[in-house]
Amino acid sequence: MNRFLIVGVGNIGSEYAGTRHNIGFDIVDAFIRKHEGNFKPVKLADLSEIKWKARKMVCIKPSTYVNMSGKAVKYWMDKEKIAMENILVVLDDIALPIDKLRLRPSGSDAGHNGLKSIQEALGTNAFPKLRFGIGNDFPKGKQVEYVLGKWTEVELPIVKKKIDKSVEIIENFATIGIERTMNQYNKLEITL
């Protein structure tokens, strides 16, 4: 059985729920809801395992906070014996506009502390990432407030649509592979 580790990047705690920085958690939650799984607290993360189309999907939401995500990813990757190319890290990206999703087999941390932590823990940046564009519509010096802020009423409908697309991307990543999935979704402009 093919094994996959799907990592939603975010911060634990109700004060972070519904923030741009927690979109990784929201996407993994939506994926697990669709496949009727449940999360349980385990070492370094909340975890849900589902079996789907002859694949074992181990989904984690690290409980280490964004900046220490690597610790949880490395632990669960080793424990579940999951190959590097079968990891998918799902996270927010201010460099992408709100109407974009971007799947890549590797790439730099682009200043994202959660990604930086994962790359340090794994010793490479050559693992798949699904970046969820959150835009960068904030005044100079207000990046932290923007990233940790909640979605606006105007943004929410597009965010919900993109979460659904992200769930499709996770499914396709595990079934048809990263190249075909990238070709299918990376050029999409997601609008209402």
QUIZI-V900734 format. One record per residue. RES is the residue in three letters. D_LAST is the distance of its C-alpha to the last C-alpha in whole Angstrom. Layout:
RES;D_LAST
RES;D_LAST
This chain:
MET;38
ASN;35
ARG;34
PHE;31
LEU;31
ILE;27
VAL;27
GLY;25
VAL;26
GLY;26
ASN;28
ILE;30
GLY;30
SER;29
GLU;28
TYR;26
ALA;24
GLY;20
THR;21
ARG;19
HIS;22
ASN;22
ILE;19
GLY;21
PHE;23
ASP;20
ILE;19
VAL;22
ASP;22
ALA;19
PHE;21
ILE;24
ARG;23
LYS;22
HIS;25
GLU;27
GLY;29
ASN;30
PHE;31
LYS;34
PRO;36
VAL;38
LYS;39
LEU;37
ALA;34
ASP;32
LEU;32
SER;31
GLU;32
ILE;31
LYS;32
TRP;30
LYS;31
ALA;34
ARG;32
LYS;33
MET;30
VAL;31
CYS;29
ILE;30
LYS;29
PRO;31
SER;33
THR;35
TYR;32
VAL;30
ASN;33
MET;35
SER;32
GLY;35
LYS;38
ALA;36
VAL;34
LYS;38
TYR;39
TRP;37
MET;37
ASP;41
LYS;41
GLU;39
LYS;40
ILE;37
ALA;37
MET;35
GLU;33
ASN;31
ILE;30
LEU;26
VAL;26
VAL;22
LEU;22
ASP;20
ASP;20
ILE;20
ALA;21
LEU;18
PRO;15
ILE;12
ASP;10
LYS;13
LEU;15
ARG;18
LEU;21
ARG;25
PRO;28
SER;30
GLY;29
SER;30
ASP;29
ALA;28
GLY;29
HIS;28
ASN;31
GLY;30
LEU;29
LYS;33
SER;34
ILE;33
GLN;34
GLU;38
ALA;38
LEU;38
GLY;39
THR;37
ASN;33
ALA;33
PHE;31
PRO;27
LYS;25
LEU;21
ARG;20
PHE;16
GLY;15
ILE;16
GLY;16
ASN;20
ASP;19
PHE;23
PRO;26
LYS;29
GLY;30
LYS;28
GLN;26
VAL;27
GLU;26
TYR;23
VAL;23
LEU;24
GLY;22
LYS;20
TRP;16
THR;15
GLU;14
VAL;11
GLU;10
LEU;11
PRO;7
ILE;6
VAL;10
LYS;10
LYS;8
LYS;10
ILE;13
ASP;13
LYS;13
SER;16
VAL;18
GLU;17
ILE;19
ILE;21
GLU;22
ASN;22
PHE;24
ALA;27
THR;27
ILE;27
GLY;27
ILE;26
GLU;26
ARG;24
THR;22
MET;21
ASN;21
GLN;19
TYR;16
ASN;17
LYS;16
LEU;12
GLU;10
ILE;7
THR;4
LEU;0
